[in-house]
Amino acid sequence: MKVAVLQMEVAFGAPEKNIANFYRLTEQAMAQRPDVLLLPELWRLGFYPRPILDYADADGAQTRRALAELSARYQVNIVGGTVANAIGRQVFNTCYVFDRTGRLTTTYHKTHLFTPSGEKDDFQPGDSVVTFTLDGVKCGLAVCYDIRFPELARRLALEGVAVLFVPAAWPLARLIHWQTLIRARAIENQIFVVACNESGTGAGDLQLAGHSAIIDPWGEILAQAGEQETILQSTLRLAVRQQIKENMDVFSDRRERLYLPKIPIS
Ligand SMILES: O=C(O)CCC(=O)C(=O)O
């Protein structure tokens, strides 16, 4: 599976500009013929103008149109980052996944809202965890702050996910957390982590970290960006998971009885 990560420099509160940039970066990325494109969190607006209801995409319609058009045009799967998605007066931080035919296959609303930035006051959290398949490969989603909750990634790994996609708007001030957490989630769960952060500045001159990365299940960094806008590409050799499992099968060594009970996945 060839993945391309669009580390966008997002223009704050300027949807038309960001959508145009998405078209431009996608055209550029497609020269390498990736199977999957990944976008960052809240790429249509940046993280995030207030009041969010004034800026949010009503029912995600504008964003879905762009994702549907480009996935169909280039016959590529798109894990569409996230959008501030207004459903009535409630706003969700929503990720849409489109397949190669331009069809919406998955919707995930960020489940862990970032309390320190007040995200909880402006957004509604999702209540379900999702898995989906891309070209027959089982995948999962964690949005930004979600990555701090190892239970979520573990839950997805237990469901059989091989690749975890992480759209983010992570600040430079906590770059070390970002790098450590995405790598740890890959190693402990023996899965690929494909993580796409924004670059540039967000609300109140918040400096975003960039440093998107593609990490294999042994924790090797297959590709890593700096702070500037860029496109990262790499091939995920999915068979490596079996080799790792043969050497160190952490899943069969788990002591499930000692851990928290599972909640049903939807
Ligand atoms: O966890 C962090 O340090 C950053 C999280 C964040 O910015 C977000 O979830 O939007």
The ligand as a MOL file (V3000), in Angstrom:
LIG
                    3D

  0  0  0     0  0            999 V3000
M  V30 BEGIN CTAB
M  V30 COUNTS 10 9 0 0 0
M  V30 BEGIN ATOM
M  V30 1 O -2.5080 16.5590 22.8140 0
M  V30 2 C -1.9380 17.5810 22.4100 0
M  V30 3 O -0.9220 18.0090 22.9370 0
M  V30 4 C -2.4810 18.3570 21.2500 0
M  V30 5 C -3.8850 17.9380 20.9130 0
M  V30 6 C -4.5620 18.8560 19.9850 0
M  V30 7 O -4.0680 19.9110 19.6580 0
M  V30 8 C -5.8420 18.4550 19.3960 0
M  V30 9 O -6.3890 17.3880 19.7050 0
M  V30 10 O -6.3650 19.2050 18.5620 0
M  V30 END ATOM
M  V30 BEGIN BOND
M  V30 1 2 1 2
M  V30 2 1 2 3
M  V30 3 1 2 4
M  V30 4 1 4 5
M  V30 5 1 5 6
M  V30 6 2 6 7
M  V30 7 1 6 8
M  V30 8 2 8 9
M  V30 9 1 8 10
M  V30 END BOND
M  V30 END CTAB
M  END
